């Protein structure tokens, strides 16, 4: 009987050991998360909201992954960032990121700030980026602004090689509705080769109070 008892117990113990080995292998020796896969290591970005814009900036600077950086940028308070040169700096650095969601997160904050510095920062996207979608997103942000700084920044897009971006710049200038856009629009019209963009420019100039009747006859 002792011999039989050992035979019964041995397979059970072996099966339990095998299950334990398989569980460790599935998670690579780490604790499994709620979805059954490996749990992510704790990130540099705290789950708690930052106390102030300075702490938010520090979190952006120490972020180790694009997703951490994006979350940290989203925690920057657009109102507090208005007076923070460091906040503008990290947002401008994010605009140059190769990870589009990081750049878009920075645009979201800059859009809400509605300051001259923020408009200038959005203008740098139009000057330096090769991503047409990011340029269009920056123009959308600028179109919510008012005043000459926003018009000046949006006008950069009038010289873009992509006709869709040029059209987006014209649309943004229409919504900004500032007289300072008139001269850049006339300059763009004179050099524009795309027929549709030329018509959009004339529509916008007319909306800004310019006499365009003669030019429509030439189209």
C-alpha positions in Angstrom: 0.0 0.0 0.0 2.8 2.6 0.7 4.1 1.8 -2.7 0.7 2.4 -4.4 0.2 5.7 -2.4 3.5 7.0 -3.8 2.4 6.2 -7.3 -0.8 8.1 -6.8 0.9 11.2 -5.3 3.7 11.5 -7.9 1.6 12.4 -10.9 -0.3 15.0 -9.0 2.9 16.7 -7.7 4.4 16.5 -11.2 1.3 18.1 -12.8 1.4 21.0 -10.3 5.1 21.6 -10.9 4.4 21.6 -14.7 1.6 24.1 -14.3 3.9 26.4 -12.2 6.7 26.2 -14.9 4.2 27.0 -17.7 2.9 30.0 -15.7 6.3 31.4 -15.2 7.2 30.9 -18.9 4.1 32.7 -20.1 5.0 35.8 -18.2 8.7 35.7 -18.6 9.3 35.4 -14.9 7.3 38.6 -14.2 3.9 39.2 -12.7 1.0 39.0 -15.2 -1.3 42.0 -15.7 -5.0 41.9 -15.8 -5.1 40.8 -19.4 -3.0 37.7 -18.7 0.2 39.2 -20.2 3.2 40.6 -18.6 2.6 43.7 -16.5 4.3 46.9 -17.6 7.1 48.3 -15.5 6.2 51.3 -13.5 6.7 54.4 -15.6 8.4 57.7 -14.9 5.1 59.5 -15.2 3.0 59.5 -12.0 -0.7 58.7 -12.1 -1.3 61.8 -9.9 -1.8 65.2 -11.5 1.2 67.5 -11.4 1.1 70.2 -8.6 2.2 72.9 -11.1 3.5 73.5 -14.6 7.1 73.1 -13.4 6.4 69.6 -12.2 4.5 68.9 -15.5 7.5 70.0 -17.5 9.9 67.8 -15.4 7.7 64.8 -16.1 7.9 65.5 -19.9 11.7 65.7 -19.6 12.1 62.4 -17.7 9.5 60.5 -19.8 11.1 57.3 -21.1 8.7 56.3 -23.8 6.5 58.2 -26.4 3.4 57.2 -24.5 4.7 58.5 -21.2 5.8 61.7 -22.9 2.4 62.2 -24.5 0.6 61.7 -21.2 3.0 64.2 -19.5 2.4 66.8 -22.2 -1.4 66.4 -21.8 -0.9 67.2 -18.1 0.5 70.6 -18.9 -2.0 73.3 -17.9 -2.4 75.6 -20.9 -3.2 78.5 -18.7 -0.2 78.1 -16.4 2.0 77.4 -19.4 1.4 80.9 -20.8 4.0 82.4 -18.4 6.4 79.4 -18.5 9.3 79.6 -20.9 10.2 76.0 -20.0 6.7 74.8 -20.9 6.9 76.5 -24.3 10.4 74.9 -24.8 9.2 71.3 -24.1 6.1 71.8 -26.3 8.3 73.0 -29.2 10.6 70.1 -28.7 7.6 67.8 -28.8 6.4 69.4 -32.0 9.6 68.1 -33.7 9.0 64.5 -32.4 9.0 61.7 -34.9 6.1 60.2 -32.9 3.0 62.0 -34.3 0.8 61.5 -31.2 3.4 63.3 -29.1 3.5 66.3 -31.5 -0.3 66.3 -31.7 -0.5 66.4 -27.9 1.7 69.5 -27.9 -0.5 71.1 -30.6 -3.6 70.5 -28.5 -2.1 72.4 -25.6 -0.8 75.2 -27.8 -4.2 75.5 -29.4 -5.8 76.3 -26.1 -3.2 78.8 -25.0 -4.0 81.3 -27.8 -0.9 83.5 -27.2 1.6 85.0 -29.6 4.3 82.5 -28.4 1.9 79.6 -29.0 1.1 80.9 -32.5 4.8 81.2 -33.3 5.4 77.7 -32.1 2.6 76.4 -34.3 4.2 78.3 -37.2 7.4 76.4 -36.7 5.6 73.2 -37.7 4.7 74.8 -41.0 8.3 75.9 -41.5 10.1 72.7 -40.5 7.9 69.7 -40.6 7.7 67.3 -43.5 4.4 65.8 -42.2 1.5 67.3 -44.2 -1.0 65.9 -41.7 0.8 67.6 -38.8 0.9 70.9 -40.7 -2.9 70.7 -41.3 -3.4 70.0 -37.6 -1.4 73.1 -36.8 -3.4 75.2 -39.2 -6.6 73.9 -37.6 -5.2 75.1 -34.2 -4.3 78.5 -35.6 -7.7 78.9 -37.1 -9.2 79.1 -33.6 -7.0 82.2 -32.9 -7.5 85.8 -33.6 -5.0 88.6 -34.5 -1.9 89.3 -36.5 0.4 86.7 -34.8 -1.9 83.9 -35.8 -2.3 85.3 -39.3 1.5 85.6 -39.7 2.0 82.0 -38.6 -0.7 80.6 -40.8 0.6 82.5 -43.8 3.7 80.4 -43.7 1.6 77.6 -45.1 0.8 79.6 -48.2 4.3 78.7 -49.6 4.1 75.0 -48.8 4.8 72.5 -51.7 1.6 70.6 -50.9 -1.5 72.2 -52.4 -3.6 70.7 -49.6 -1.5 72.5 -47.0 -1.7 75.8 -49.0 -5.5 75.5 -49.2 -5.5 74.7 -45.4 -3.5 77.9 -44.8 -6.0 80.0 -46.8 -8.9 78.4 -44.9 -7.2 79.2 -41.6 -6.6 82.8 -42.7 -10.3 83.1 -43.5 -11.3 82.0 -40.0 -8.6 84.2 -38.3 -10.1 87.1 -40.2 -7.3 89.6 -39.7 -6.4 92.4 -42.2 -2.7 91.5 -42.0 -3.5 88.4 -44.1 -4.4 90.4 -47.2 -1.0 91.1 -48.5 0.3 87.5 -48.1 -2.8 86.2 -49.8 -2.3 88.5 -52.8 1.3 87.4 -53.0 0.3 83.8 -52.8 -2.3 84.3 -55.5 0.2 85.8 -57.9 2.4 82.7 -57.6 -0.2 80.0 -57.2 -0.4 77.5 -60.1 -3.2 75.3 -58.7 -6.5 76.6 -60.1 -8.6 75.4 -57.2 -6.3 77.1 -54.6 -6.3 80.3 -56.6 -10.1 80.3 -56.4 -10.1 79.7 -52.7 -7.6 82.6 -52.2 -9.9 84.9 -54.2 -12.9 83.8 -52.0 -10.9 84.6 -48.9 -9.7 88.0 -50.2 -13.3 88.9 -51.0 -14.4 87.9 -47.5 -11.6 90.2 -46.1 -13.1 93.1 -48.1 -10.9 93.1 -51.2 -12.2 93.8 -54.7 -11.6 90.6 -56.6 -14.1 91.0 -59.5 -11.5 91.7 -62.1 -9.5 88.6 -61.0 -12.5 86.4 -61.2 -12.9 87.4 -64.9 -9.4 86.1 -65.5 -10.0 82.7 -64.0 
